[in-house]
């Protein structure tokens, strides 16, 4: 049985301007120890999927349909109390986007890391200290960091603390939402290497969210490409990078500079649609070079084109 099974997930934001269909009928699965890379432009719904998997969608958003089953538990049917006790940080944890804002400025690092151990495992602060020291060492930080406040740390150190916090209860699944944003290239490389070590040591499943396809290539086993609230292509990393099928995936890959090939860099014309008023049919058709009449009328469904490789496009 898959560790995570998401079926027909719909998460909408009910705003004064109308209903924003941020995640619209999305389905995917994740095996134990597998790393899924979730990529797409800003505003396509990647972070909303992450918040939905924790059942913590910020208002005015809410899950309006579908199921999220992790380790046999459908979290959409659980009460808030059960979610806190049984799921969050025990089954699934999250490395939030922007570590600068995710830490409480008035508590030391030790206080913030000890809290889940004290609440969920009933440990004392003294008992928690040993676990925290080991975890900080594992993410490449000295245990003296424990006594510091967030403003005393660099951006890379804060990001490592957030990673340690996500691992503190040894969950089955960790979601990393843009974990290298606002970090310089050297620190980005260090954080990616840290994720590789975590993947090898803990064998835990991960969902790695980013708009940077080159980062995903480093770590992901499987890649899902999102556009305008929908997954348009999903397959193994080799399939998606070696044989991209959807015109949007092809456009994303063509926009990445190559070191060893003299290929012209291309971009995708136009802008993403307004998700409160998405176009009929395929949401990508206003920007697609292969657009046909059927694209303007009928919404494509995910089809298996080769074993394990799915695409939502009328070309196939």
C-alpha positions in Angstrom: 0.0 0.0 0.0 1.3 3.5 -0.9 2.3 5.7 2.0 0.3 8.7 0.6 -2.7 8.5 -1.8 -4.3 11.8 -2.9 -7.4 11.4 -5.0 -9.4 14.2 -6.8 -8.2 16.8 -4.3 -9.9 20.2 -4.6 -8.8 23.2 -2.5 -10.5 26.5 -3.2 -10.1 30.0 -1.8 -13.4 31.8 -1.3 -12.6 35.5 -1.8 -14.6 38.6 -2.4 -13.5 38.5 -6.1 -14.8 34.9 -6.5 -13.7 31.3 -5.9 -10.0 30.8 -6.7 -9.5 27.1 -7.8 -6.0 26.8 -6.5 -5.9 23.0 -6.5 -8.5 21.5 -8.8 -9.0 17.7 -9.1 -5.4 16.7 -8.3 -4.4 13.0 -7.8 -1.1 11.4 -7.1 0.5 8.7 -4.9 3.8 8.4 -3.0 5.6 5.2 -1.9 7.6 4.9 1.3 11.1 6.3 0.9 10.2 7.9 -2.4 11.0 11.6 -3.2 8.4 13.5 -5.3 9.5 16.8 -7.0 6.5 19.2 -7.4 7.4 21.9 -9.9 5.6 24.8 -11.7 5.4 28.5 -11.9 4.6 30.7 -8.9 0.8 30.7 -8.1 0.1 27.3 -9.7 -1.0 25.7 -6.4 2.2 23.9 -5.2 2.2 25.4 -1.7 -1.6 24.9 -1.4 -1.1 21.2 -2.0 1.4 21.2 0.9 -1.0 23.0 3.3 -3.8 20.7 2.2 -1.7 17.6 3.0 -1.5 18.9 6.6 -5.1 20.0 6.5 -3.9 23.5 7.5 -5.1 25.5 4.5 -5.2 29.2 5.6 -8.5 31.0 5.4 -10.4 31.8 3.2 -9.2 28.5 1.7 -10.6 25.1 2.4 -10.6 21.6 1.1 -13.8 21.2 -0.8 -13.4 17.7 -2.3 -11.3 14.5 -2.6 -9.4 12.5 -0.2 -5.9 12.5 1.4 -4.9 9.1 2.8 -1.6 8.8 4.6 -0.7 5.4 6.1 -4.3 4.3 5.8 -5.8 7.4 7.5 -8.0 9.9 5.5 -7.0 13.1 7.1 -9.8 15.1 5.6 -12.2 13.2 7.9 -10.2 13.8 11.2 -11.0 16.4 13.8 -8.4 19.2 14.5 -7.6 17.5 17.8 -6.9 14.1 16.1 -4.9 15.8 13.4 -2.6 17.3 16.1 -2.2 14.1 18.1 -2.0 11.5 15.3 -0.8 13.1 12.1 1.0 16.4 12.2 4.8 15.9 12.8 4.3 12.2 13.6 3.1 11.0 10.2 3.8 14.2 8.1 5.8 17.3 8.7 6.7 20.4 6.7 9.7 22.6 6.1 8.0 25.9 5.6 8.8 28.4 2.9 10.9 31.2 4.3 12.7 30.1 7.5 13.2 33.7 8.5 9.4 33.9 9.3 8.9 30.3 10.6 10.8 30.6 13.8 9.5 32.5 16.9 11.8 35.4 17.6 11.3 35.5 21.4 12.2 31.8 22.1 15.6 30.1 21.9 16.2 27.4 19.4 16.2 24.8 22.2 12.8 25.9 23.4 11.3 25.7 19.9 12.8 22.2 19.2 12.0 20.8 22.6 8.3 21.7 22.4 7.1 18.9 20.1 9.2 16.3 22.1 7.6 17.5 25.4 4.0 17.6 24.0 4.0 14.5 21.8 6.4 12.2 23.6 6.1 13.5 27.2 9.8 14.1 27.6 11.3 16.6 30.0 13.3 19.6 28.7 16.5 17.9 30.0 15.7 14.6 28.2 14.9 16.6 25.0 18.2 18.4 25.1 20.2 15.2 24.1 17.9 14.5 21.1 18.1 18.1 20.0 21.9 18.1 20.2 22.1 15.0 18.0 19.7 16.4 15.5 21.5 19.7 15.2 24.8 17.8 14.6 23.1 15.8 11.9 22.0 18.9 10.0 25.5 20.4 10.3 25.1 22.8 13.3 26.9 23.0 16.6 24.9 22.3 19.8 25.8 25.8 21.1 23.1 27.0 18.6 20.5 25.7 21.1 21.0 28.7 23.4 20.7 31.3 20.6 17.7 33.2 19.3 16.7 33.2 15.6 18.0 36.7 15.0 21.5 35.5 16.0 21.6 33.0 13.1 22.3 33.3 9.4 19.8 32.4 6.7 21.4 29.0 6.1 21.5 28.2 9.8 17.8 29.1 10.2 17.0 26.8 7.3 18.9 23.9 9.0 17.0 24.5 12.3 13.7 24.3 10.4 14.9 21.0 8.8 15.8 19.7 12.2 12.4 20.7 13.5 10.7 18.8 10.7 12.6 15.7 11.6 12.3 15.9 15.3 9.6 13.2 15.6 10.9 11.0 12.8 7.8 11.3 10.5 7.1 9.1 7.5 6.8 12.0 5.1 8.5 15.4 5.0 7.3 18.3 2.8 9.9 20.8 1.8 8.3 24.0 0.4 10.9 26.0 -1.5 13.6 25.1 1.1 16.4 27.0 -0.8 14.5 30.3 -1.5 16.4 33.4 -0.5 19.7 31.5 0.1 22.8 32.1 -1.9 24.1 29.5 -4.3 26.7 28.0 -2.0 24.2 27.6 0.9 21.7 26.2 -1.6 24.2 23.4 -2.6 24.8 22.6 1.1 21.0 22.3 1.8 20.5 20.1 -1.2 23.4 17.8 -0.1 21.8 17.7 3.4 18.5 16.5 1.9 20.4 13.8 0.0 22.0 12.6 3.3 18.5 12.6 5.0 17.1 10.6 2.1 19.9 8.0 2.3 20.0 7.8 6.2 16.3 7.9 7.1 14.7 6.4 3.9 11.8 8.7 4.5 9.4 9.9 1.8 9.7 13.6 0.8 7.8 16.0 -1.3 10.2 18.7 -2.6 8.4 21.8 -3.9 10.1 24.3 -6.1 9.9 26.2 -9.4 13.6 25.3 -10.1 13.7 22.1 -12.3 17.5 21.9 -11.9 17.1 21.4 -8.1 14.6 18.6 -8.6 16.9 16.8 -10.9 19.4 16.4 -8.0 17.1 14.6 -5.6 13.7 13.5 -6.9 12.7 9.9 -7.9 9.4 11.1 -9.4 8.4 14.5 -10.8 5.0 16.1 -11.0 4.5 19.2 -13.1 1.7 21.6 -12.1 0.1 24.3 -14.1 -2.9 26.5 -13.0 -4.1 24.2 -10.2 -3.7 20.9 -12.1 -1.0 18.3 -12.5 -0.3 18.2 -16.3 2.5 15.6 -16.3 3.9 13.0 -13.8 6.4 10.3 -14.1 9.9 9.2 -13.0 12.6 11.8 -13.1 14.2 10.0 -16.1 10.9 10.0 -18.0 10.0 13.7 -17.4 13.6 15.0 -18.1 14.5 12.6 -20.9 11.1 12.6 -22.7 9.0 15.5 -21.7 5.5 15.2 -23.2 3.4 18.1 -22.2 4.1 21.4 -24.1 4.4 23.2 -20.7 7.0 20.8 -19.4 8.9 21.1 -22.7 8.8 24.9 -22.3 10.1 24.8 -18.7 13.0 22.5 -19.7 13.8 24.7 -22.7 14.2 27.7 -20.5 17.1 26.2 -18.5 20.6 27.1 -19.8 22.7 24.1 -20.7 26.4 23.9 -19.8 27.5 21.4 -22.5 25.0 22.0 -25.3 24.7 25.1 -27.4 20.9 25.2 -27.5 18.9 28.4 -27.8 17.1 29.3 -24.6 13.3 29.6 -25.1 10.6 30.9 -22.9 6.8 30.3 -22.6 4.9 33.3 -24.0 2.0 34.8 -22.1 1.0 34.6 -18.4 -0.7 32.0 -16.2 -4.5 32.3 -16.1 -6.6 33.9 -13.4 -7.7 30.9 -11.3 -10.9 32.6 -10.3 -11.8 32.6 -14.0 -9.8 29.8 -15.6 -10.2 29.3 -19.4 -12.5 26.5 -20.6 -10.9 23.3 -21.8 -7.2 23.0 -21.3 -5.9 25.7 -19.0 -2.6 25.9 -21.0 -4.2 26.5 -24.4 -3.8 30.3 -24.6 0.0 29.8 -24.3 0.4 26.6 -26.2 2.0 26.4 -29.7 0.2 23.1 -30.5 -3.3 24.4 -29.6 -6.2 22.6 -31.4 -10.0 23.2 -31.4 -10.5 20.4 -28.9 -8.1 22.1 -26.5 -10.5 25.1 -26.2 -13.5 23.0 -25.4 -12.5 19.8 -23.6 -10.4 19.5 -20.5 -7.7 16.8 -20.9 -7.4 14.0 -18.4 -4.2 12.4 -17.2 -3.4 9.4 -19.5 -0.7 6.8 -19.1 1.4 7.2 -22.2 4.2 4.8 -21.1 4.4 2.7 -17.9 4.3 5.1 -15.0 4.4 8.2 -17.2 1.1 10.2 -17.3 0.3 13.4 -19.2 -2.9 15.5 -19.5 -2.8 16.7 -23.2 -4.9 16.2 -26.3 -1.8 15.5 -28.3 -1.7 12.0 -26.9 
